[in-house]
Amino acid sequence: MSHQRLHKNIWQLCYNGTMKKHRTSNYIFELGTLKKFKHSGTILAGVREPDSIAEHVQRSAIIGYILAKAEKADAEKTAFLCLIHDNAETRITDLHKVAKRYIQTPGAEKKAYRDQVKNLPASLAEIFYDSFMEYENKTSKEGLIARDADMLETAFQAKEYLDLGYTACQDWISNVKKCLKTKSARKLLKEMEKTTFTDWWRDLKKIEGY
C-alpha cells in the first residue's frame, strides 16, 4: 500500500460513520477564540494591550499574498497557509520565546491541530492538517513564503510599538531580519524600517479653513 493511500485510509478511520454529525459550527466558533487571545511576547516589552492572534493572522495572510506574487508563487495557497497556521493556538494559546525555553510546543501544537480539525468533514480535515504541516515543515515554496509573512507581520507590529515608545520591541525586528529567507521579504522589511506606522494617513488629511 502506498504512503498516500495509507494516509488517506487513516483519515477515513478517524472520521468514520461513528460520528453523529460533522461539527463544523464548533470549529468556526472555536476559531473565534483567536480574537480573544493576545500575543504574549510583547507584554515582556511593556505593551499593555498587545495585538490578538486573529489580528496577526489576518495581516500575515495579506503579506503572504503580496510576497507570493513578488516571488512568482501561488498567492492564494500562500495566503491560506497564513490564515490557518496559528489555529491550534485556540487550544495551546500563544507562548512567548522565554516560555518556550521550558515548554516544548511543536508536538503539542501538532496534536492540538489534529484534534481540532476532527470537527471538520474528513476531506476538509485532511486539507487543513496537510496544509498546516506544509507550513510547519516548509516543504513548498509557498510554505517558506508563508513563514516569512508570519515573521514579517510580527516585525510590522513591533515597529508600531517601537514608534509608540516601546524601545525593547526593536528586538523583534532584529530577530526577524536574521530569519527571513525570501528576497521580497527582506526588501519589504528594509522599506518598513524607513517608515513610521502613521505615514499612510498623513497625506490623506483634508484640512479645511474655519
C-alpha positions in Angstrom: 0.0 0.0 0.0 1.4 3.4 -1.0 2.1 6.1 1.7 -0.5 8.3 0.1 -3.2 5.6 0.2 -2.3 4.7 3.8 -2.5 8.3 4.8 -6.0 8.6 3.2 -7.2 5.5 5.0 -6.0 6.8 8.3 -8.1 9.9 7.9 -11.1 7.8 6.9 -10.7 5.7 10.0 -10.6 8.8 12.1 -13.8 10.2 10.5 -15.9 7.2 10.0 -19.7 6.8 10.4 -19.5 6.6 14.2 -19.5 10.4 14.4 -23.0 11.7 14.9 -22.5 14.7 12.7 -19.8 17.0 11.4 -19.3 19.7 13.9 -18.3 22.5 11.6 -20.1 25.1 13.6 -18.0 24.1 16.7 -14.8 24.5 14.6 -15.8 28.0 13.5 -16.8 29.1 17.0 -13.5 27.8 18.3 -11.6 30.0 15.8 -13.3 33.0 17.4 -11.1 32.4 20.4 -8.2 33.8 18.3 -9.8 37.2 18.6 -9.7 37.0 22.3 -6.2 35.6 22.9 -3.4 38.2 22.8 0.2 37.8 21.7 2.2 37.3 24.9 5.7 38.2 23.9 5.4 42.0 23.6 3.9 42.1 27.1 7.5 41.5 28.3 8.4 44.7 26.4 5.8 46.6 28.3 3.0 46.6 25.8 -0.2 46.6 27.9 -2.7 45.8 25.1 -0.9 43.6 22.5 -2.5 42.5 19.3 -4.6 39.4 19.1 -3.7 36.2 17.3 -6.6 36.8 14.9 -5.2 40.3 14.0 -1.8 38.8 13.4 -3.2 36.1 11.2 -5.3 38.4 9.0 -2.4 40.8 8.2 0.1 37.9 7.7 -2.2 36.5 5.0 -2.2 39.8 3.2 1.6 40.0 3.5 1.8 36.4 2.3 -0.2 37.1 -0.8 2.0 40.1 -1.6 5.2 38.2 -1.1 4.0 35.2 -3.2 3.1 37.5 -6.1 6.6 39.0 -5.9 8.2 35.5 -5.7 6.0 34.2 -8.6 4.4 31.6 -6.3 0.8 30.5 -5.7 -0.5 33.6 -3.8 -3.9 32.0 -2.9 -2.2 29.0 -1.4 0.3 31.1 0.5 -2.5 33.3 2.0 -4.4 30.1 3.0 -1.3 28.7 4.8 -1.0 32.0 6.6 -4.7 32.0 7.6 -4.6 28.6 9.1 -1.1 28.4 10.6 -2.0 29.6 14.2 -5.4 27.9 14.5 -4.2 25.4 17.2 -3.4 28.3 19.5 -7.1 28.3 20.4 -6.0 25.2 22.5 -2.4 25.9 23.4 -2.5 29.7 23.4 0.4 31.9 22.3 3.6 31.2 24.2 6.5 33.7 24.1 10.0 32.6 23.4 11.0 32.7 27.1 8.2 30.3 27.9 9.3 28.0 25.0 12.7 27.6 26.7 10.9 25.4 29.2 7.8 24.2 27.4 8.2 22.2 24.1 5.3 23.3 21.9 5.8 21.7 18.4 4.4 18.3 19.3 1.6 19.8 21.4 0.6 22.1 18.5 0.5 19.3 16.0 -1.6 17.2 18.4 -4.0 20.1 19.1 -4.3 20.8 15.3 -5.1 17.2 14.5 -7.7 17.1 17.3 -9.2 20.4 16.3 -9.8 19.5 12.6 -11.8 16.4 13.7 -14.8 18.8 13.8 -14.5 19.2 10.0 -15.6 16.8 7.3 -12.8 14.3 6.6 -11.9 15.8 3.2 -11.5 19.3 4.7 -9.7 18.0 7.8 -7.1 16.4 5.6 -6.6 19.6 3.6 -6.3 21.7 6.7 -3.9 19.4 8.5 -1.7 18.7 5.5 -1.5 22.5 4.8 -0.5 23.1 8.4 2.3 20.6 8.1 3.4 22.1 4.8 3.7 25.4 6.7 5.5 23.8 9.6 8.0 21.8 7.6 8.4 24.4 4.8 8.1 21.7 2.2 7.0 24.0 -0.6 7.8 27.5 -1.9 4.5 28.7 -0.5 5.2 27.2 2.9 8.5 29.1 3.0 6.9 32.3 1.9 4.1 31.9 4.5 6.8 31.6 7.2 8.4 34.8 6.0 5.0 36.5 6.0 4.3 35.3 9.6 7.6 36.7 10.8 7.3 39.9 8.8 3.9 40.7 10.3 5.4 40.4 13.8 8.1 42.9 12.6 5.5 45.3 11.4 3.6 45.1 14.7 6.9 45.6 16.6 7.7 48.6 14.5 4.3 50.1 15.5 5.1 49.5 19.2 8.6 50.9 18.7 7.2 54.1 17.2 5.0 54.4 20.2 8.0 54.3 22.5 8.3 50.6 23.4 12.1 50.5 22.6 12.5 46.9 23.6 10.4 45.9 20.6 13.4 46.5 18.4 14.5 43.0 19.5 11.6 41.5 17.4 12.7 43.4 14.3 16.3 42.5 14.7 15.4 38.8 15.1 13.1 38.7 12.1 15.8 40.3 10.0 18.1 37.3 10.7 15.4 34.8 9.8 13.8 36.0 6.5 14.5 33.7 3.6 13.0 35.4 0.5 14.3 38.4 -1.3 11.0 40.1 -1.4 10.5 39.7 2.4 13.9 41.2 3.1 13.2 44.1 0.7 9.9 44.8 2.4 11.5 44.8 5.8 14.0 47.4 4.7 11.1 49.6 3.4 9.3 49.1 6.7 12.3 50.3 8.7 12.3 53.6 6.9 8.6 54.1 7.6 6.6 55.1 10.6 3.2 53.4 11.2 1.4 56.7 10.8 2.8 57.7 7.5 0.0 56.1 5.5 -2.6 58.7 6.6 -0.5 61.9 6.7 -1.1 63.0 3.1 -4.8 61.9 3.3 -5.9 64.5 5.9 -8.2 67.1 4.4 -7.6 70.4 6.1 -10.4 73.0 5.6 -10.5 76.6 6.7 -12.7 77.6 9.5 
